[in-house]
Amino acid sequence: MCGIAGIYAYRDPAPPVDEEELSRIREQMARRGPDGAGTWLAEDRRIGLAHRRLAIIDLSDAGAQPMASADGRYRITFNGEIYNYRELRRELETKGFLFRTNSDTEVLLHLYADRGARMVVALRGMFAFGIWDDAERALFLARDPFGIKPLYYADDGKTFRFATLVGALLEGGCVDTAEDVAGIAGFYLFGCVPEPFTFHRAVRAVPAGTTLRVGAAGSSGPKPYFSITEEFRKAEAAPRALSDAALEEQLRAICSDSMLYHMVSDVPVGIFLSAGVDSSVLAALGAQQNPDKLHAITLGFREYRGTPDDETVLAERHAGELGIRQTTRWIERSDFRDQWRSFFADMDQASTDGVNSYLVSNAAGASGLKVAISGLGGDELFGGYPSFRDIPRMRRLVPRPYVNS
């Protein structure tokens, strides 16, 4: 994870970009990017970009950001990882694009120069980025299809600001902090803040699977390029008849391919391994790809040690059978109490979930890992909990006028 930010004073009455404000926004995200920091301001001070770096691909200084194209027309601040960047690079090289780094960041720069906003449909990965086009005097923002990487913005009608975190925008000191009732009510209803809302009226999320362009006349508003709802609708409209065996083989191939791409990095790859099915399957798929690169992290609770609820026994056995490195980090009730305050302090948008992910991420960080794979989302996709299987049945019981089709 990295931290990205930018300020664009797009209307003449707006004051020039305040470098100190941009620096405050950037440094509020220091924990997201401990490997480096960078800031760029245009000569006319109408646009500025900032970045906090967590180096994963091309660990050299050449991968530092904000990054500029060779001719200086484009500049980018990017958070995430593009898993198919090598294939995209080869394609761009055949078109005459020259590369000065081995980073996926530079691939994004050239891809935008080649395809403009249409570039996003070619990307496979998790991302949030902003690209400045000096010739067009326009800022382009994009967020990955599933919204894995966060991206927020504030627009007061004269100046447009964006950042990875809501708290970072507020830290700049120039964004209205008035509360948003819709965001607060959404949190109490759903246990999280429903996008595009936040707790603050002036700040909105760039929705998952959308792009946003800001020119001299202002923002064009988020423009969708991907919708999971539409994907499900397409699948329902054209169902494929497959045998159980064929379906199982196809699922295995898709999961193996996904794991192959998720292990693209220049640093070791961690995996959060419990005794659950999701993480065990992911560990097995990763071991098939590159067991030496994989490092499993297991969270153990001392109060459960030696009981049937102790997941470390199965996790350690599974890691040994797969031949991958494994580390167990033990915590107890007092650790949970001690980290509770830090958990809330580090949380940007409030959520009633995520404590387990926070604790195991701390364990991964203590083991020197920068990236890790988890089974988060697997239960939602495969119906791992009874509640997910109950939803379709509940939907059929609701009168049609109340069902959002």
Backbone torsions as a table, in degrees:
resi	resn	phi	psi	omega
1	MET	NA	138.2	175.3
2	CYS	-121.4	174.5	174.5
3	GLY	-119.5	127.8	179.6
4	ILE	-121.0	153.7	-180.0
5	ALA	-160.2	158.9	176.5
6	GLY	-164.4	153.9	176.1
7	ILE	-133.9	128.0	-179.9
8	TYR	-127.3	110.7	175.7
9	ALA	-86.6	88.2	-168.6
10	TYR	-86.5	-19.7	177.3
11	ARG	-106.1	146.1	-175.5
12	ASP	-56.2	-39.0	-179.5
13	PRO	-66.0	-17.5	-178.3
14	ALA	-69.0	138.6	176.0
15	PRO	-66.8	157.4	177.6
16	PRO	-62.2	160.4	-178.9
17	VAL	-60.9	130.6	177.8
18	ASP	-88.2	113.0	-177.5
19	GLU	-62.9	-32.7	178.9
20	GLU	-67.5	-38.9	176.4
21	GLU	-62.6	-46.0	179.2
22	LEU	-60.9	-37.3	178.9
23	SER	-67.8	-39.0	178.5
24	ARG	-63.9	-42.0	178.0
25	ILE	-61.0	-47.0	-178.1
26	ARG	-62.3	-46.8	-174.1
27	GLU	-73.7	-18.1	174.8
28	GLN	-68.7	-16.7	179.3
29	MET	-105.4	20.2	-175.1
30	ALA	-57.7	-36.0	-178.4
31	ARG	-67.8	-24.4	178.3
32	ARG	-75.0	-24.7	-176.9
33	GLY	-139.8	80.7	-176.9
34	PRO	-81.1	-5.3	-173.2
35	ASP	-93.1	-2.5	179.4
36	GLY	165.7	161.9	179.2
37	ALA	-142.6	145.8	179.4
38	GLY	-150.0	150.9	177.5
39	THR	-141.5	140.1	174.5
40	TRP	-131.5	134.0	174.3
41	LEU	-125.0	135.3	176.2
42	ALA	-68.0	158.0	-178.4
43	GLU	-59.3	-35.4	-179.8
44	ASP	-84.6	-2.0	176.4
45	ARG	58.7	31.1	175.3
46	ARG	-93.5	-14.9	-179.6
47	ILE	-142.3	139.6	176.1
48	GLY	-144.6	141.3	178.3
49	LEU	-124.0	149.9	179.8
50	ALA	-141.1	159.7	-175.8
51	HIS	-155.2	139.8	166.3
52	ARG	-115.2	127.9	-167.8
53	ARG	-106.1	133.9	164.5
54	LEU	-114.8	106.6	-172.6
55	ALA	-76.7	120.7	-179.8
56	ILE	-123.9	-43.7	176.7
57	ILE	-118.1	134.7	-174.5
58	ASP	54.0	83.3	-174.4
59	LEU	-75.5	-5.6	-178.1
60	SER	-73.9	170.8	178.2
61	ASP	-65.4	-17.7	179.6
62	ALA	-63.7	-23.0	-179.6
63	GLY	-89.1	6.6	-178.5
64	ALA	-65.5	154.9	-179.9
65	GLN	-132.6	162.6	-1.1
66	PRO	-61.0	141.3	-176.9
67	MET	-107.2	141.0	-179.3
68	ALA	-111.8	149.4	171.9
69	SER	-71.0	162.5	-175.4
70	ALA	-57.8	-36.3	-178.8
71	ASP	-87.2	-3.5	177.8
72	GLY	79.8	1.6	-178.7
73	ARG	-70.8	-39.7	-174.9
74	TYR	-113.4	143.2	173.7
75	ARG	-137.4	144.7	-174.1
76	ILE	-134.8	145.8	165.5
77	THR	-126.4	125.5	-164.5
78	PHE	-136.2	135.5	173.2
79	ASN	-123.2	126.6	177.1
80	GLY	134.7	-159.6	179.3
81	GLU	-150.8	132.0	178.2
82	ILE	-101.8	107.6	-172.4
83	TYR	-70.1	-29.5	-178.6
84	ASN	-101.2	28.1	-175.5
85	TYR	-66.1	-29.2	-179.7
86	ARG	-67.3	-42.8	177.5
87	GLU	-63.9	-42.1	178.9
88	LEU	-65.1	-37.5	178.7
89	ARG	-63.1	-45.3	179.5
90	ARG	-60.4	-40.4	179.1
91	GLU	-64.6	-41.5	179.9
92	LEU	-68.8	-34.6	178.3
93	GLU	-64.3	-35.4	177.1
94	THR	-66.4	-20.5	177.9
95	LYS	-91.9	1.3	175.9
96	GLY	100.4	2.1	178.0
97	PHE	-73.5	135.1	-179.4
98	LEU	-105.6	139.1	-176.9
99	PHE	-112.9	138.4	178.4
100	ARG	-105.5	-10.9	-178.9
101	THR	-132.8	176.4	174.0
102	ASN	-108.6	22.6	-173.3
103	SER	-92.9	155.2	172.6
104	ASP	-74.4	-20.1	178.1
105	THR	-61.6	-45.6	-179.5
106	GLU	-66.2	-30.8	176.1
107	VAL	-61.4	-41.1	178.2
108	LEU	-62.0	-41.8	178.5
109	LEU	-58.3	-50.9	-178.1
110	HIS	-69.0	-35.5	-179.7
111	LEU	-65.7	-37.3	177.4
112	TYR	-67.7	-39.7	177.1
113	ALA	-62.4	-32.2	-177.4
114	ASP	-83.1	-39.3	-170.3
115	ARG	-123.1	-9.1	-177.0
116	GLY	65.6	-145.8	-176.5
117	ALA	-61.2	-23.2	-179.2
118	ARG	-68.8	-8.3	-178.1
119	MET	-58.2	-31.5	-170.7
120	VAL	-62.8	-29.8	-177.1
121	VAL	-71.0	-14.9	179.9
122	ALA	-91.1	-8.2	-172.9
123	LEU	-87.3	136.5	173.3
124	ARG	-120.8	110.7	-177.5
125	GLY	161.0	-164.2	176.4
126	MET	-123.0	129.5	-170.9
127	PHE	-160.3	155.0	166.0
128	ALA	-148.7	127.2	-178.1
129	PHE	-151.9	160.8	173.7
130	GLY	-126.9	132.2	179.1
131	ILE	-122.0	127.5	176.9
132	TRP	-98.3	127.6	177.1
133	ASP	-106.9	106.8	-174.9
134	ASP	-69.7	-31.9	-179.8
135	ALA	-69.9	-40.6	-179.6
136	GLU	-87.5	-10.1	-175.2
137	ARG	52.3	49.0	-175.5
138	ALA	-137.0	148.3	178.0
139	LEU	-110.5	132.3	-179.3
140	PHE	-118.1	125.6	177.7
141	LEU	-116.0	147.4	177.9
142	ALA	-147.2	146.6	177.6
143	ARG	-131.4	144.6	-173.2
144	ASP	-63.0	160.4	-172.4
145	PRO	-55.2	-34.6	-176.7
146	PHE	-103.1	2.7	178.4
147	GLY	67.8	33.2	179.5
148	ILE	-64.4	-42.8	179.0
149	LYS	-95.0	130.2	-177.0
150	PRO	-77.1	152.9	176.8
151	LEU	-158.5	123.2	-176.8
152	TYR	-127.0	155.8	-179.9
153	TYR	-145.8	159.8	175.3
154	ALA	-138.4	131.9	-177.2
155	ASP	-132.4	114.3	-178.4
156	ASP	-97.2	11.7	-179.7
157	GLY	93.9	-10.2	178.0
158	LYS	-131.4	-36.8	-177.4
159	THR	-127.7	135.8	179.8
160	PHE	-111.0	128.3	179.1
161	ARG	-123.9	143.5	175.5
162	PHE	-141.5	155.6	179.2
163	ALA	-165.1	166.7	177.7
164	THR	-69.3	-32.7	-174.4
165	LEU	-123.5	144.4	173.7
166	VAL	-61.6	-44.8	-179.2
167	GLY	-59.2	-31.7	179.2
168	ALA	-68.9	-42.0	177.5
169	LEU	-61.4	-42.2	179.7
170	LEU	-67.0	-34.8	-179.3
171	GLU	-63.2	-26.9	178.1
172	GLY	-61.1	-27.8	174.4
173	GLY	90.8	3.1	-176.9
174	CYS	-120.0	11.5	-179.9
175	VAL	-111.5	133.7	179.7
176	ASP	-59.0	130.1	-176.5
177	THR	-98.5	9.5	-179.8
178	ALA	-57.9	140.3	-175.6
179	GLU	-74.3	153.5	177.3
180	ASP	-110.2	114.9	-178.0
181	VAL	-61.3	-37.0	-178.3
182	ALA	-62.9	-42.3	179.3
183	GLY	-66.8	-40.2	-179.8
184	ILE	-67.6	-45.5	179.1
185	ALA	-62.7	-39.9	178.4
186	GLY	-60.6	-38.2	178.8
187	PHE	-63.5	-44.8	-179.2
188	TYR	-69.6	-26.1	178.8
189	LEU	-81.4	-42.0	-170.5
190	PHE	-113.0	-10.0	-177.7
191	GLY	83.2	4.2	175.7
192	CYS	-152.9	167.6	-179.7
193	VAL	-90.1	114.3	-176.7
194	PRO	-70.6	128.0	178.5
195	GLU	-72.7	149.2	10.3
196	PRO	-87.2	9.1	-177.2
197	PHE	-73.6	158.0	169.1
198	THR	-134.5	-173.0	176.1
199	PHE	-76.0	-3.7	-174.4
200	HIS	-127.7	132.3	-175.6
201	ARG	-60.3	-32.9	-174.0
202	ALA	-81.1	-10.3	-174.5
203	VAL	-115.9	133.2	178.4
204	ARG	-130.2	153.9	175.0
205	ALA	-87.6	140.2	166.7
206	VAL	-71.6	115.6	-174.7
207	PRO	-60.6	152.9	176.1
208	ALA	-56.7	140.6	176.0
209	GLY	69.4	30.4	178.4
210	THR	-131.3	162.1	171.4
211	THR	-122.6	164.2	-178.6
212	LEU	-147.5	133.6	-179.7
213	ARG	-119.1	134.8	178.6
214	VAL	-123.6	118.5	177.5
215	GLY	-117.0	-164.2	-177.8
216	ALA	-63.8	-24.2	179.8
217	ALA	-91.7	-1.9	-179.7
218	GLY	112.5	-163.9	-175.7
219	SER	-87.9	142.9	176.0
220	SER	-85.4	-4.3	-177.4
221	GLY	83.5	154.6	-179.5
222	PRO	-58.5	135.4	179.5
223	LYS	-119.3	116.7	-176.2
224	PRO	-72.3	142.1	172.2
225	TYR	-123.8	-7.8	179.1
226	PHE	-151.4	141.1	176.7
227	SER	-142.6	121.2	179.1
228	ILE	-64.7	-32.2	177.4
229	THR	-61.6	-44.0	179.5
230	GLU	-66.0	-35.0	179.0
231	GLU	-64.3	-41.5	177.6
232	PHE	-67.1	-37.1	178.2
233	ARG	-64.5	-41.0	177.4
234	LYS	-62.2	-42.1	-179.6
235	ALA	-65.6	-39.0	179.3
236	GLU	-69.1	-33.5	-178.6
237	ALA	-73.7	-26.6	-179.4
238	ALA	-132.6	68.8	-177.2
239	PRO	-66.3	146.8	178.6
240	ARG	-107.3	129.9	178.8
241	ALA	-89.1	109.5	-179.7
242	LEU	-126.9	145.5	174.0
243	SER	-71.6	162.7	179.1
244	ASP	-58.2	-40.1	-179.3
245	ALA	-65.7	-43.3	-179.6
246	ALA	-66.9	-39.4	178.7
247	LEU	-64.1	-42.5	179.4
248	GLU	-63.4	-42.2	179.9
249	GLU	-66.4	-41.1	178.7
250	GLN	-64.3	-42.3	178.6
251	LEU	-63.3	-41.1	178.5
252	ARG	-61.9	-43.3	-179.0
253	ALA	-65.1	-41.5	-179.4
254	ILE	-65.7	-44.5	179.9
255	CYS	-65.8	-39.7	178.4
256	SER	-64.8	-41.8	178.6
257	ASP	-63.9	-41.7	179.1
258	SER	-63.2	-43.3	179.5
259	MET	-64.3	-38.2	178.0
260	LEU	-56.4	-45.2	-179.1
261	TYR	-73.0	-34.4	-179.2
262	HIS	-70.3	-14.4	179.4
263	MET	-95.3	10.2	176.3
264	VAL	-76.0	110.1	177.5
265	SER	-169.9	163.1	176.0
266	ASP	-101.3	14.3	177.1
267	VAL	-132.4	162.9	177.2
268	PRO	-58.7	150.9	-178.6
269	VAL	-109.4	123.3	177.0
270	GLY	-89.3	162.4	173.4
271	ILE	-143.1	132.1	179.4
272	PHE	-81.3	107.4	-173.0
273	LEU	-110.6	117.9	173.4
274	SER	-114.9	-160.9	175.6
275	ALA	-93.4	7.2	-178.1
276	GLY	-77.7	163.9	-178.2
277	VAL	-67.7	-44.9	-174.9
278	ASP	-56.6	-56.2	-176.0
279	SER	-68.4	-31.9	178.6
280	SER	-66.1	-41.1	177.7
281	VAL	-64.8	-44.0	-179.9
282	LEU	-62.9	-40.3	178.0
283	ALA	-62.9	-40.8	179.0
284	ALA	-65.4	-41.8	178.6
285	LEU	-65.6	-39.9	178.5
286	GLY	-66.5	-38.4	179.0
287	ALA	-64.5	-32.1	176.5
288	GLN	-66.5	-32.6	-177.8
289	GLN	-79.6	-53.7	-175.7
290	ASN	-162.8	86.0	-176.2
291	PRO	-63.4	-29.6	-178.0
292	ASP	-70.6	-23.9	-177.8
293	LYS	-87.0	-16.0	-171.7
294	LEU	-92.9	137.5	178.5
295	HIS	-132.8	110.7	-177.7
296	ALA	-85.2	137.3	176.5
297	ILE	-117.5	124.8	179.9
298	THR	-119.3	134.9	178.7
299	LEU	-98.7	123.2	179.0
300	GLY	-112.6	140.6	178.5
301	PHE	-106.0	118.8	-174.2
302	ARG	-58.2	-33.8	-179.1
303	GLU	-65.1	-22.7	-179.3
304	TYR	-97.9	-5.2	-174.0
305	ARG	-59.4	128.4	179.4
306	GLY	82.8	5.4	178.8
307	THR	-110.8	168.9	177.9
308	PRO	-62.3	-18.1	-179.9
309	ASP	-85.8	-1.4	-179.9
310	ASP	-78.2	109.0	-177.3
311	GLU	-82.8	-12.1	-174.2
312	THR	-66.4	-31.8	-177.7
313	VAL	-60.7	-51.5	179.9
314	LEU	-67.8	-38.0	-179.3
315	ALA	-64.0	-45.0	179.6
316	GLU	-65.9	-39.0	178.5
317	ARG	-64.8	-43.1	-179.4
318	HIS	-63.2	-44.0	179.3
319	ALA	-61.9	-40.6	178.6
320	GLY	-63.6	-41.1	178.8
321	GLU	-65.5	-32.5	-179.8
322	LEU	-83.9	-15.2	179.5
323	GLY	76.0	31.8	178.9
324	ILE	-112.2	152.4	178.0
325	ARG	-66.3	140.4	-177.5
326	GLN	-142.1	138.8	177.7
327	THR	-128.8	131.4	175.7
328	THR	-104.5	127.3	176.6
329	ARG	-110.0	121.7	-177.3
330	TRP	-94.6	135.5	173.9
331	ILE	-131.1	164.4	178.3
332	GLU	-138.9	179.8	-174.3
333	ARG	-55.4	-39.9	-178.3
334	SER	-65.1	-36.3	176.7
335	ASP	-62.3	-42.0	179.4
336	PHE	-60.8	-44.8	179.1
337	ARG	-64.3	-40.9	-177.6
338	ASP	-66.7	-33.6	-176.4
339	GLN	-92.5	-5.6	-177.5
340	TRP	-59.9	-44.1	-179.5
341	ARG	-65.0	-41.4	178.5
342	SER	-65.4	-35.0	179.1
343	PHE	-58.9	-47.0	179.6
344	PHE	-69.8	-35.5	179.9
345	ALA	-66.2	-36.0	-177.9
346	ASP	-83.1	-16.6	-179.0
347	MET	-74.1	129.9	179.3
348	ASP	-85.6	-64.5	173.9
349	GLN	-100.3	129.1	-172.7
350	ALA	-62.0	146.1	178.2
351	SER	-151.4	146.0	176.4
352	THR	-84.7	-1.6	-178.7
353	ASP	-119.2	170.8	172.0
354	GLY	108.6	-5.0	-178.5
355	VAL	-62.7	-44.4	179.8
356	ASN	-60.7	-43.6	179.0
357	SER	-62.6	-37.9	179.4
358	TYR	-63.9	-45.5	-178.0
359	LEU	-66.4	-43.3	-178.7
360	VAL	-73.1	-28.6	175.6
361	SER	-67.5	-39.4	174.7
362	ASN	-60.7	-40.0	178.5
363	ALA	-64.3	-39.6	178.3
364	ALA	-65.4	-42.4	178.4
365	GLY	-62.8	-39.0	178.6
366	ALA	-65.6	-22.8	178.3
367	SER	-90.3	3.7	176.8
368	GLY	85.8	13.6	-179.4
369	LEU	-89.3	141.8	177.7
370	LYS	-103.3	-29.6	-179.2
371	VAL	-129.5	149.9	179.9
372	ALA	-151.4	148.6	178.0
373	ILE	-104.1	138.5	177.4
374	SER	-134.0	166.5	178.0
375	GLY	-89.0	12.3	-179.3
376	LEU	-57.6	126.2	-178.0
377	GLY	99.8	-15.8	-179.3
378	GLY	-65.6	-38.5	179.5
379	ASP	-66.1	-37.7	178.5
380	GLU	-65.1	-39.5	-176.9
381	LEU	-75.6	-37.9	-174.7
382	PHE	-106.5	7.4	177.8
383	GLY	66.4	45.8	-174.3
384	GLY	-69.2	-24.4	179.4
385	TYR	-109.2	149.5	179.7
386	PRO	-54.9	-31.6	-177.7
387	SER	-62.1	-32.7	179.5
388	PHE	-70.8	-32.1	177.8
389	ARG	-78.3	-23.4	180.0
390	ASP	-76.1	-27.6	-174.9
391	ILE	-58.2	-48.4	178.4
392	PRO	-59.4	-36.6	178.8
393	ARG	-68.3	-39.6	178.2
394	MET	-65.4	-37.1	-179.1
395	ARG	-62.5	-37.2	-179.0
396	ARG	-70.2	-21.4	-179.8
397	LEU	-84.8	-17.2	-178.5
398	VAL	-80.8	133.6	177.7
399	PRO	-56.9	140.2	-172.7
400	ARG	-51.7	-40.4	-178.1
401	PRO	-61.3	-19.5	-176.7
402	TYR	-99.0	2.6	-179.4
403	VAL	-100.0	126.8	178.0
404	ASN	-78.3	104.4	-177.8
405	SER	-96.4	NA	NA
